[in-house]
Amino acid sequence: MDTEALTWRVGAHRVRISRPGKELFEPGGVTKRELAEYYRAVAGPMLRHLRGRPLAVQRYPHGIADPEGGFYVKNRPSYAPPWAGSVHVAKDDGRAGNEMLVCDDAATLVWLADQAAITLHPWLTRVGDLRRPDRLVIDLDPPGDDFAQVRRAAYDVREVLESLGLAAFVMTTGSRGMHVVAPIRPEIDAGQARDFAHVIAELVARRRPDELTTRFRKRSRGDRLFLDYLRNGYAQLAVAPYSVRALPGAPVAAPLSWDELERVDTARHWTVRTLPERSGAEPWRDMARHARSPRRAIERL
């Protein structure tokens, strides 16, 4: 194992990588250095979806096999470098909250990798208007590993979104399911966005009630796929595009084109070691240009 620390120049900053040879996943699997190299490689497209957003991270200092597991960091840690951004966020009821990390540059991404922050979870809102989201997310959570079921649900969500005049983008989560995301103008607050996403999920579930559900309790779902709309509330989190998941093989959340979806047979299709070799694809590059009015979409209901 390579134990000698590295120091990289990343943009305007120098970032130290301690114990770069430490295996964070499985024996022979992705090392801390590879994790840092991956996040540096995907920084361009990934930062389009992280900049200006409060960020929570899942750290696994002893690797994902540690019996004690990983843990969430939702506050900006005191040991963060001075150049790492932050924002003060209030509680849902308006009371004073806490300072959260904001990842605005590649150096912060690489520093997070050094902290063994494997999975990154941003808010759906940005600094300047933290109560008005600029995207809606429907999280497709299947009961097992039937990816064909997930794919069918994604097309259903797309059809409902487009019928309301919204654009639809799709992403594997790197775990079992997918996210279907609609970029929106920040016209409604997070509570309204959650309620709107709930209506969308209900419209989708009614198409195939034997296969789809909006019921939160697992015992009520049976073998149906859960259309999770709850991530749209204030201060809720959604896994970041290009984020690594804490699973064997180091799979990643990968934005797809709708055509590419037909060629993907698992949510863990892309990994830390394979995604950088993808042929220049950045399916979500122009997502912001497709933001539509949620108010008009609600009127169409």
N, C-alpha and C positions, 0 to 999 in steps of 0.2 A: 504494500500500500504506500502511495506517495504521500508522505506526511509533511514535506517542506512547503511552507506557505508560498503563495504566489501573489504578486501585485500587478494588477492590470491597469492600463490607462484606458478609461472608458469615458469618452467625451472630454469634458473639462476636469474630470476627477480621477483620482487614483483609488482603486478598490482592492482590498486585500481578500484573498481566498485562503482560508485556513484549512488544513487537512484535505487538500483537493482530491486525494485518492480514496476518500471515505465512500464506501458503497451505501447509498441511501435506500435502495430498493431491495434487491435480492442478490445473493452471491453471484458475482460476475456481471451484475447489472449496472445501471447508471450510477456514476460517481458524482460527488459534489462538483467537481470540475466540469463534468459533462452537463450538469444542470445549469451551471453558470454560463457555459458556452452556448447552450440552447437558448437561454433567456436573452443573451446578447445577440444571438442570430435572429431571433424573432422580434426584437425590440421595435423595429419600424412599424410593422402592422399591429403589434400588440398594444403599443402605447396609444394608438388611435382610440382604443377602447378603455384605457386606464386614466389618461390625463384628466386632471381636475375632478376625479371621483374619490370620495372617501374609500379606503381600502382596508379590508381585514385579510389576514393571511393565516394559513395553517402551517405550523412549524413542526418538523420531525428531527430534532437535533441528533437523535440516536438511530435514525432510519425508521422506515415504516413498519419494520418487524419488532420494534421495541414493545414489550408487553404493556408498558404504561401508555402507549399510543402517543399521538401528537396532541397539539393544543392550538387553540385560536389565539391570535393577538389582534385585538380590536382597537387598542390605544396606540398612539405613536410612542414607541419605547424610548426610554431615556438614553439608551445607548445608540440610537440612530445617528448617523452622521449629520452634521449641521446643514448640509446641502439637500437632505431629503425633505421634501415638502410635507405640509400638514394643513389641516383645516379643523376649526372648532365646529363640532356638531351638537345640536341641542337634542334633548329627548323629545319624544313624540308629543308630550304635553306642553312643550315649550320651555321646560326647566333647563338649567344649565347642564350640559352634557360633558363631553370629553374631547380631547385632541386626537384626531385620527391621521394616519399616514396617507399621503397622496403620492402616487408614483408617476412623475412627469418626465422621467428620463431613463436612459439605458443604464446609467450608473446605479440608480436606485434598484432596478431590476436585478443587476448582478450582485449588489449588496444583499438583497433579499435571498438570493441563491446561497450566498455564503452563510446566511442565518438558517439554512435548510428550510426556508419557507417554500414549500413545494407547491401548494395550491393557493391561488390568489382570487379573492372574492370582492369585486367592487360594488358600489351602490349603482342604482340606475339613474341617479341624479348627479349633477355637477356642482362644483363650487360656484357660488353666485346665486343659485336658485335650488337649494338642496331639497325643497319640498315638491318640485315639479319635475317629474322624470322626462327623459328624452327618448325612452324606448319602453316597449311592453315586452314581457317575456312569458311564454307558455312553456313550462318545463314538462316534457313527456317522460313520465316515470313508469316504466313497465314493471310487471310483477316478476319477470324473469329475464332471460336472455334472448327472447324472441325479437330479433331486430326487425323482422318483416312487419311485426305489429307496430313497432315504433315508426317505421317508414310510412305505413298507411295513415297513422295518426298525424304525422307531419303534413302530409298532403291535405288532409281534412282541415287542419288549422290554417294552412295557406289559403285554401279556398274561401273559408269564412273571412279571414282578414282582407283578402282582395275584394270580396263582395261588399265590404264596408269602406272600400277605397284606400286601404292601407297596404303598404309593401310588406313582404314577408321574406326573412332571411333565416337560413337553417344552419345549425352547428351540432356536431356530435359533442357530447359532454365529456368524453374520455372515460366514462363509467359504463352505464347501461343504456342511457336514454339520449334524448336530443333536446335542444332548445329551439323554438321557433320565435324569432324576434322581429318586432315591428318598430322601426324608428318613427318617433312622433315629435311634433313640435311641443315644447314645454308649456302647454296651455292649461293643463289640469293638474291638481295636486295628487299626491301619492295615494290618498284614500280613494279618490275618484278613479285613478288608474287601476287600483286593485279591483274595484267594483266593476269597471268596464272589462277588465281581463276575465273576471268571473263570468260575466255574461257571454263573452266570446267562448270560454271553455264550455259553458252549458250548451251553446249552440252547436259546438263540435260534438259533445257527448250525445246529443239527441240524434245525431246521424246514425250512430251505431251503439245503442245503449247496452248491448250485450258485451261489447268489447272495450268501451270507454266510460270513464266516470270522473266526477269532480268530488267524490267523497274523500274526505281527509283521512279518516280512520282506516287503517289497513285491513282490519277484519271486515269492513263494509265493502271493500273493493272486490274481493274474490280474485279471479284471474283477469280482472280488467285493468287496463292502463290508466293511471291517474294523470289527469290534466291539471297540473299544479299551477294555479294562478296567484298563489299567495306571495310569491317573490316580488310582487309589484307594490307592496305596502311600503310605508316610510321606514327607512333604515334597513330594509331587507337586502339580502345579498344574492348574487348570482355568479356562478363560476365565470371567470374572465375568458374570452376567446384566447386561445393559444396557451392557457394555463395547463400545467402538469397536474396529474392526479396522483394521489398517494396509493397507487396500486402496482402490483408486480408488472414489470415491463415498462413502467413509466409512460402510460398512455397520456395523450393530451386532448384538450378540447379544441376541435378543429372546425373552423368555419368552412362550409361547403357551398358550391353552387348547387342549384336544384338538379342539374344534369348529373353532377358528380354523385349525388345521393344514390342514384341507381347502381353505382359501382362499389358502394360501401356496404359491407355485410355485418359490421359490428361498430358500436360506439367507441371501441378501443382500437380502431383501424390504424390511426396515426400515433406515433410515439416520439419521445425525445430524440431517438436515434434516426427516425425515418422522416419526420416532418420537414426538417431543413433541406432534405433532398427533393422535396415536392417541386414540381416544375414551374416555379415562379407564380403559383396561383395565390391570389389574394382576393377571394370572392366578396369580402365585405369592405373593400377599399372605398367604395362610393356610397356606403350605407347612409351617411348623413345627408346626402343630396336627395335621398328618397323619403325624408321625414315628411309625414302628412299630418293634417289637423285631426287630433282626436275628437275635438268638438263636432266637426262635420261627420266623423265616423259614428259618433253617438247619435247624432240627428238621424242618420240613416237607419238606425234600429227602430 
